[in-house]
Amino acid sequence: MSCAEPGGPGMILMRRAFHGQTTPRKWPNHNFDKCHRAGSDDIKCTYCPDDCTDESKDIMVAYDWTKCTGMVNCTTYVMQASMPNCQNTYSDYLHLEYMCIPRTSVFDICANDEKWVTEGYIRTPNYPNHYGPSHACKCTLEATWGDSGVELEIYELLLERDADGECTDWMMVKNGDEKERKCGQIFNTTIRVPSRMAEIYFYSDSNDVSTQVFQYFTRTLKGFWLHFRFVGSNIKVSCGQLKTNDPTLMEMTIPPMTSESPGNSTQADEKVAKNRQDRNNNTAYGSEKPGHKDNQEKKSVPKSEENEATSKRKAANTAYPLHGSSIVSMCTIFFLIYYLEQ
């Protein structure tokens, strides 16, 4: 397969693949079309409508077409396959149907760009090669009129996930308050957004992992490539890197705290650890602190007076409901006031 065209290199997009077996081919009345031409044995490698074909085999598993998707040129070895639909005979050829997509019609989600189009494509940086670490980018699709919604067809998505299946790198489609995040391995999936606007996010963390095992194969984490369209309307496409204070990015990466610049994932990771430690300290607030003399020396309080202080605290909490560490803090204040009065 090749998309090395004179107008510039294109990107291979697989559409169909199946095995076939040639039927007896004759040449009556000197009919020399592509299925009835005299010549060498090469005719056995040509698909004809009368041939017996079989698409029951999982072609994706047999040939791993992800190695070709998005490439300019691709070569693969063809294997004979048993075809149940053709009396369990073996195939003579493998038939491929593919398109060549001009790279000029494909938006890089992290490149600053803005255009009006009727339809188009979006890819991750460096696709079909590995996208690399520390990316935070977005493309906004906005139609001028109509109510058919935006249709997104994901041709290929290969993004890192951890051993528990959680997304470490991800693509997300956002429509208002609705969010749909994707990672792992996805092929030929359609997403419909029932509005005139859709936001497509891409995030990769600071860990530069370039390959991952999915089912039968170790695959390159290429990112994603998708097609978008809105029936009956032009679409304004705006792409580029995210601002450091983008609320959606901060919500998705380190909820519910805010993050540092998405371009510096190491600082963001350090802040996550610090915030977690602060929360642990707040949970223990009011307990004994090692080395603090006032907390180590406790004064005995008569039980009747202790019950009276407890009633005051309950009354205060009823009038002003508090939660979490705030309750512990207020109770500590009451105790200190009582302690000083003694």
N, C-alpha and C positions, 0 to 999 in steps of 0.2 A: 504494500500500500504506500502511496506517496501523495503528498499535497504540496510538492515543490513546484508551484505554478509560476508562469511568467510574470504575473502581476504581483508576486510576492508570496512567501511561504504561508500556507494555511495550516489549520489544525485538524487532525483526523478525528472524525466523530462517527463511531460505529453505529449502524442502524439495524443490521440484520446479518445473521450468519447461520448457515445450515449445511448439512451433508447431503450429497445427492449421488444417484447412480444413473448412468446413461442408459437410455432405451435404445433398441436397435434403430439405427438411423439409415434411411435410404434416400435416394436422390431422384425421385420420379419427376419426369417432365423438366429435368435440368433446373430444379428449384434450388438455387444456390444462396439461400439465406444463411444466417449464422448457425442455424441448427442442422442444416443439410448441405454442408459444403464438403466436397471431396478434399482429401489432403492427408496429413499425417495423423498420428495417434493423438495429437494435441486436442482434437475435437472432443476427446473424452473428458477434458477438463473444462468444458464449456457448458454452462447451465442452459437447459431448454425447458419450456413449459411442460412437455410431455414426460420429462424425467420423473423418476420416483425420488422423492425427497423426504427427509426426516429431520424434524426440529425438536424431537422429544429429548435428545441429549442436552445436558446442561453445557452449552457452548462456553459460557463464562468459566466454568470449572475446568473444562478440557483445554482451553487455550489462554485463559487469563488476558482478556483484551484490554485490561487496564494499562498494560505495558504500551499499548498503541494509542489509547485515547489521549488527544491533545498533542501528539507528536507530529512532526512534519513527514517523517518516513518511518516505516515499521515493517519488519520481516519476521515471519513466524514459520515454524515447521508444521506441515499438515500430516495428520495421522488418519489412517483408515479407521472407520468406526462401524460397528454392527448397527444395522437399522431395522428395528422391530416393525416399522410401518412398511418395509419393503421385503417382507418374507425373511427377515433376519440375514439378508445378504450384506456384503460390505460395501462401503461407499467408494466411489471413484474420485470424488473431488469435494472440496469445501468451497461453498459460494459465499462471498462477502459483499455486503452493500454498505458503503460509507459515504460521508460528505466531507468536503473540505471547507472549513469555516475560516474566512479571512481574519487574520489577527487584528486588523484595523477595526473590526466590528466588536471586539471583545474588550470590556472595561476591566482594568486592574483596580480591585476594590481599594487599594491603598494609594493609588496615584490620584493627585488632585485633577479632577476632570468634571466638566459639566456640558451636557449636550441634550438636544431634543431628538428623539428617535421614535419609531413606531414599534420596534422590538430590538432586542440585543442580547448580549451575553456578558457575564461577570465571572472573573477568575481571581484566584489568590495570587499574591506576588510570586514570580518565578515559575508558575505553573507551565508545563507539567512536571517540573522538578520540585524538590522540597521547598516549602515556603519560608523556613527559618524561624528563629525565636523572636519574641518581644514585638508582636504586631498588635495594633488596636485600630481598626479601620471600619468604615461604614459607607454603603451606597444607599441613597434615598431615591425611590422611584415614585413619581407623582404624576398621575394622569390629569388632563385638563377637564375632561368631562366623561360621562357614561357611568354605568353602575354594574358592569360585568365583572369587575374585580381584576386583580393582577394574578397572572398565572406564572408560576415558577417551576421549571422542569430541571431537576438536578441530574445532570448526566453522570457525574462522578463526584464522590466526596470521600476523602481519606484524611481524617483528623485524629490526633492522638487522644486516647483515653487511658485511664489507669486500670490497675488490676481489678478494681471493684466496678468497672464500667462507667465511672464518673468522667465527665468531659474535662480534660486539662487544656486542650485547644478546641475551639468550637466555632460554628457558624450559627447565627440566630436570625430568625425572621420575626420582626416586631410589627404589630398592627394595633395602634392605640395602646391599650393596657395588656393586650394578649401577646405572649412571647412563646416561640417554639425554637428550642435549641437543638442542634444536631452535632454529632461527632461519630467517630468510629468509621465504619465502612458502609456506604450507601451508593446504589447504582439505580439510575432511571426511575426516579421518584418525583411525583408532581405535588406541589403545594399550591393551594388557591387562597388568596387573600381577598376577602369580600369587601374591599374598599378601594378608593382611588389612590391610596398611598401605602407603600410598604417600605420598611427599613431593613436592610440586610447588614448584619454585623459580622465581623471576623476578629477573633482574638487568639493569640498564641502566647503561652507563658515564656519564662526565661530559660526553660530547659530545652536544649536543642536536640530533640529526638527525631531522627529522620526516617526510621523504619519501624514497622510493627507487624506482628503476626495476626492475620485474620483468616480463620478457618484453615484453608489448605495452603495459603501462600504467605510469605513474608513480603509485604508491599512497601513501596516508598510512600511516605506521607506527603502526598502531592498537594493537599488542600482541597479545593473544589472548583467545579466549572458548572455553570448553570445558564439556562436560557430564560428570558422574561418577555412577557408581552401583555398588552391590555387591548382587548378587542374594541375597535371603534374609536380609538383616541391616541394622540401622541403622548409620549411619556418624557418628562424631564428627569434626567439622570444626573445625580450629583454624588461624586465619590471623593474619598480622601481619608487621611488619618484623623482619628478622633482627638478632640480637645482633652486636656488633662482632667477637666472637671465634668466630663460627660456623665450625667446621672445614671443612665442605663448601664454603662460599663462598670461604674463603681458598684452598682446594685448587684450585678451578675458575678463580679470577681471576688469581692470581700464583703458580703452582706453581714450586718447592716451598717458597717463602718465605711468611711470614705477611703479611697486609695490615693497613692502618689501617682505621678505621671505614668500612663500606661507604657511609655517608652522606656521606663526604668522599673522593670518588674522586680528586681532585687530589693529596691527600697520599699515597694508595695508589700513584698513578702515579709520584710522586717517589721513593717508597721502592723501587719496582721498578728505577728507573734507578740508584739508589745501590747496591743489592745487585748489580746487574750489574757496576758499576764495581769493587766490592770483589772479586768473583770474578775479574775480569781482573787485578787487582793480586796476588791470591793465586797465580794461575797463573804470574806472573812473579817470584814471591818467590825470593830468592837470586841474582838476576841483578844486574848493576851498576846502581846508582842514581846518577843524575847529581848531582854536588855532594857525594858522600859520599867522604871521603878514603880511608877504610880499604878501600873497594871499588875505588878507582882505583889504589892501590899494592899490587900483588900480589908475593908472595915466591916465588922459584923453589924448587921442592922436588925433591930427587934422585929419579930414577925408581924405584929400589928401595924407598925409603921411601914413595913415592906408591902403589906396588903394595900395600905392607903396609897403608896406610890404606884403600885400596880394599877389601881383603879384610875388614878390620874392619867396614866399612860393609855389605858384603854379608852378613856373619854376623849383624849386628844386624837387618837387614831380614828375614832368614830367620826369626829367632826371634820378631820382632814385626812381622808384615806391616802395612804402611801403604799408604795410597792418596793420589793427588793431591798437593796442596800439602804434606801431612804428610811425605812422603818427602823433598821438597826441604828442608823445615825441619830434619829430623833429620840429613840429610847435611851441611847447613850447620853444625850444632852440632859434629859430629865434626871438620869442617875447622877450626873456630875453636879447639877444644881442642888439636888438633895444632899449629896456628899459634902458640898461646900457649906451648906447651911448648918450641918452638924458640927 
